[in-house]
Amino acid sequence: MRFFLRSRQFKIILAILCAVAVLTTGFAIIGHMSPQTNIASTISSPFVNLFTNVSGIVQDFFDNYNSGSKLSIENSELKSEINSLQQKIADYEEILEQNEFYKGYLGIKDNNPDFTFCDAVLISRDNNDVFGGFTINKGSLSDIQKYDPVITDAGIVGYITEVGLTSSKVTTILSPDLTLGALDNRTHDSGIINGTLSFAQNGFCRFSNLARSCTVAVGDYVITSGEGIFPEGLLIGSVNNIGIDENNNSIYAEIKPFADITELRSVMVITSFEGQGGIAVKGGK
């Protein structure tokens, strides 16, 4: 309101009102002093009407302005209530999401009471890493160490390769840097999970070194054998295809990981478990 009172438009309206008021008053005085009252009234009548109209317009303006101000305040209060409600809904949805996130690990924890978990959130992805490496928001301050396994409730994701105070880098099971002992859950045929560039481009990893006599079949589940840095019995993925390695004449299987590496948002790091300490990564510990 104070800005309008200082504006040029307000000053013009005020000047017009003053001029009309002076003229109207003058003609009114003349009308009372002069015998030609009707003439004076006739002359002054348009000015009186103008003054009345302008006064009405100004009054309407201020009424509308006040109404608009009140409406603006009400709209502002309504928007504040809506924002507050939206925040409460967002908080509620986050709580539900967190509950679902933790609920997915209860079965793993129940079956493995020796596991200690640390939940983490992805904060960046390495766009130069064709194997899907990423960084999480937890580090040594959360008791995370190099080579700790990283999982989701669906299955294995990878392992910790670099640790900072409040962040850590993760190498995925699509990477050739990781070698992981594995078993076919149905047949117990054993082999090694590792990554290759050609497999990783399609989101797969390789289940290799399978005996020629193995009975691994498409659709079988593959789990960790407990050899290396991962505890026994964790889900890895399912057999998508089977082939023969021309280099050593062994059988290999194409594995589709249960954990979708490209869609990850939250993960769990297993910071300790019974028998932890075995190393099965290139270059050793």
Sequence and secondary structure as in RCSB ss.txt:
>XXXX:A:sequence
MRFFLRSRQFKIILAILCAVAVLTTGFAIIGHMSPQTNIASTISSPFVNLFTNVSGIVQDFFDNYNSGSKLSIEN
SELKSEINSLQQKIADYEEILEQNEFYKGYLGIKDNNPDFTFCDAVLISRDNNDVFGGFTINKGSLSDIQKYDPV
ITDAGIVGYITEVGLTSSKVTTILSPDLTLGALDNRTHDSGIINGTLSFAQNGFCRFSNLARSCTVAVGDYVITS
GEGIFPEGLLIGSVNNIGIDENNNSIYAEIKPFADITELRSVMVITSFEGQGGIAVKGGK
>XXXX:A:secstr
 HHHHTSHHHHHHHHHHHHHHHHHHHHHHHHHHSS HHHHHHHHHHHHHHHHHHHHHHHHHHHHHHHHHHHHHHH
HHHHHHHHHHHHHHHHHHHHHHHHHHHHHHHHHHHH TT EEEEEEEEEE TT TT  EEES  GGGT  TT EE
E SSSEEEEEEEE SS EEEEETTSTTB EEEEETTT  EEEEE  HHHHTTT EEEEEE TT    TT EEEE 
S SSS TT EEEEEEEEEE TTT  EEEEEEESS GGG  EEEEEEE TTTT   BTT  
